[in-house]
Amino acid sequence: MKGAWRVIKRALPYLVMYGIAFLWVIPVLWMADTAFKPRSEIFTIPPTWILSHFTLFNIKRLFTQWPFLRWLLNSLIVATSVTLGSLIVSTPAAFSFSRLRWRGRDALFMILLVFMLLPWQINVIPLFFTMNKFRFLNTYQGVALPMIAMPIGVFLLRQFFINIPKELEDAARIDGCSSFGVLTRVIIPISKPVFAAFGVYMFNFAWNEFFWSMICLQKKTMATMPVGLSMLQGAHEIDYGLILAGAFMASLPSLVIFFFLRRQIIRGFTLAGSGSKG
């Protein structure tokens, strides 16, 4: 009896994790399945999971009738700019909040935490007037700059930087390194997993961002992927095959990035969240 209980106790966490993962995967599988179904098979009752007729008709329409490649290019430019810009801006800020001593540091960090908890969509109105004043509407920088300045990057990187052993910094300063030298020669080299996790997080956030992009980008040629996909829905009917084909193609970059960098992502968030030394 005790042996059976031990087996159940060991297997239960895995059963729960695999069960949750399966529930998460079901909509993704349904999306991929419907993207390659003919229209007549999408609305069959009861619904069928296994394709009887594989077709690329929806994918072909997506590329021939809509500027899907343009949306893809716009999203790649915005997401890459946001990722690189966030890393460049957040790294020195996190280093300052975690390793340097200056008056008002903790108070300013608390203010940063408060702004991090607020939905960033509440800033849309002042952002719109600001970007309009600088003539950044309908531009890549107009979409990217507000996301680059999000405080989540400073918070995530600070949580890791603050737990790096002080002895490493002291040794670097004894060797003659300035604060900038400590950052570039000590902090950054041992923080690569956290940078990878944060970079992927920001890329996915910028890739899927819809609300601000819809407001800032009023020209159809500048539409990013989420804004472009919203155009696929007709005024009088919903073409599920076309919409899910677009959603499937739009999700591929994120899935590919996670597949190749999943270990670095998990390790990076674990280190940053737990406060472990790298």
N, C-alpha and C positions, 0 to 999 in steps of 0.2 A: 504493500500500500504506500509506504513511504517512497519507494522507488518510482512508482507511477506519479505521485505528487511532485517529485523533483523534476520528472520529465515534463509534466504539464507546466510547472513554474518556469522552466527554462524556455519552453516553446511558446508560452503565452505572449511575451513581448514581440516575438517575431510574427506571430499570427496577427496581432493588432497592427503592427507596422505594415505588413504586406496587405492586410485588408484595407487600410487607409490608402496605401499606394494604388491599389486596384480601383478603389472608388475615384481617386483623382485621375486615373488614366482613362476611365470609361468615356468621359466627354471628348477627350483627345482622340481616342479610337473612333468614336462616332463621327467626329468632324472629318477625320481622314477617310473614313469609309464613305461618307456621303459625298465628299468632293469628287469621287471617281464613279459615282452611280449615275445612270441615266435618269432623266427627270421622272419617268414613269415609275421607277423603282423607289424613289425617295419617299413617296407618300403611300406605299403599300401598308396595309393593316392586316395582320400584325407586322411591325417593321422587321426587316431582314438585316442581319449583321454581316452575312457572307455575300459578297458580290456575285450575282449571276451573270452580269454583263459589265466588264471593265471598260470605262470610256474616259478619254481625255478631253471630251467636249467642253466641260466647264473650264478646264485649265486653258484651253485654246481661246475660248471667249474672253477670259480674263486678260490675256496678253494681246489679243487682236482688237478688242472693242474698247478697252480701257487702258490708260497710260500706267499700267502696273509697274513697269520698269522705272518710270520716272518717280513714282511713289517710293519704290525701293531705294533708288539713289538718294532721294531727299532724306529718307529715314536713316540711311547709312551715314550721311554727312552729319546730320543732327546728333545721332546717337554717339558717333565717334568723337565729335567735338565736345559733347557733354562729358563723356568719359575722360578724355584727356584733360579737359579744362578743370573738371572736378578734382582730379588727382593733383594737378599743378597748384590749384588754389587751396585745397583742403590740407595737403601735406605740411606746408610751413605753418599754417594756422594751428593744426593739431599739435605740431611740435612746440609751438609757443605756449599753448595752453597746458601742455603736459610736462615740459622739461625746463621752461624758463620761468623766472620769478619776476613779476612786475605788478605794480599797484593796480588793483581793480580786476585782476585776472579772474578770480573765482566768481565775482559778481557778474562780470561780462559773460562768463561761461553759463551761469544760471539763466541769464537772459536768452542766450543761444538755445538752451534746452527748452525754454518756454516757447520760442518761435518754432522749434522743431516739432512740438506737439500740436501746433495749430495747422489745420489743413491749408496747404499752400495756395489753394484756389481762391481763398479770401483776398489774396493780393492781386487778383486779376484786373480789377478796375484801375488801381494806381499803376500797375505794370503796363496796361494798355496805353494810358496817357504818357507814361515815361517813354515807352518805345516809339510812340507816335511823334513825340517831341524830338527824339534822336533819329527819326526816319528809319527805324528798324523793323517796322511792320512789313510783312511779306518778305522777310529775309531770314537766312539761317541763323544769324547772330541774334535776331529778335526772339527766336524760339529757344535757342540754346542758353543764352546768358542767365535767365532766371533759374534754370535748372542747375547750372554750374554753381550758383551761389547758395544752394540748399545746404542747411547745417548738418544734415545726417552724416556727411562725409567727415566733417570735423569731429563729430562725436564718436564715430566708429573708429577712426584712426587714433584719436586721443586715448580711447580705452585700451588700445594695444601699446601705444608709445609709453604710457605712464607706468606700465609694468615691466618695461625693459630694465634690466639691472643697472643701477647707478654706477657700478664699478666700470662698466664698459665706457660710459661717458667720461668718467674721471680719467681713465687711462688715455682716452683720445685727447683730452685737454692737456694732460701732462706732456703728450707728444707734440703739443703746439697747435692743436685744432681749435678753430673758432667755433661758434655756435653753428654756423653754416657748414663747417667741416664735420662736426658731429652729426649733423642731419644727413649729409651726403655720404659719409664714409662709415657710419655706424648704424644709424636708425633705418635708413632706406634699404641697405642690403639685407638686413634680417627681417624686414617687414614685407617681403614679396608675397607671401600667401595672403596677407590682409589686403594688399593692393589688388591682387587678383580678384578676391571676393568683392571688394568694393567696386572695382572696375566693371565686373559683370553685373552687379546690382544696378549701377548707374546706366549701363548700356541698355539693360532690359527696361528700366524705368523710362528712359528717353525714347526707346523704341515703341513702347506701348502708350506713351502720354498722348492724350486726346484733347482734353478740355482747353488748355492754353494754346495748343497748336491750331485748333479749330478757330479760335478768336484771332490769333496773330496772323495766320496764313489765310488770306482771303482770296488769293489767286489759285486756281485749280492746278496750275503748273508747279506750284510750290507745296502742294499738299503732301503731308507725310503719310505713312502707311495707315494708321488708324483713321485719319481724316478721309483718305481715299476709300477705305473699306466702307465707311459710312455712306459714301455716294452710291454704292452698289445696291442699296435698298431702294426700290422703286416707290413712287408715290401711291400706287394703287395695288401693287402686289409685291410679294417677297420672293425673290429667286434664290431659294435655299441652296441649290447646287452651286451657283455662282458665288454667293456670299461665303459658303463654307470652303470652297476652293481658294478664295482669297485669304480666308483666315488660316487655312492650312499652309499656304505658301508663305504667309507673313510670319507664322510661328517657327518656320524651319531655321532661320538664323539663330534664334534664342536656344532652340533645342540642340543645334549643332555645337554652339559655344558651351552649353552646359555639359554635353556629352564628353567633350575633350578636356574640359577644365573642372569637372565635378569634384575631383579630389582636392584641388587647390581651393575651390570655393568653400567646400565643407570645412576644410582645415582652417581657412582664413576666418570664417565666421565663428568657428569654435574658439580660436585663439583670442579674437577680439571680444567675444561675448563672455568668456570665462576668465579673462585676465591672465591666461597662462603665458609663461615666457616662451618665446619662439626659439 
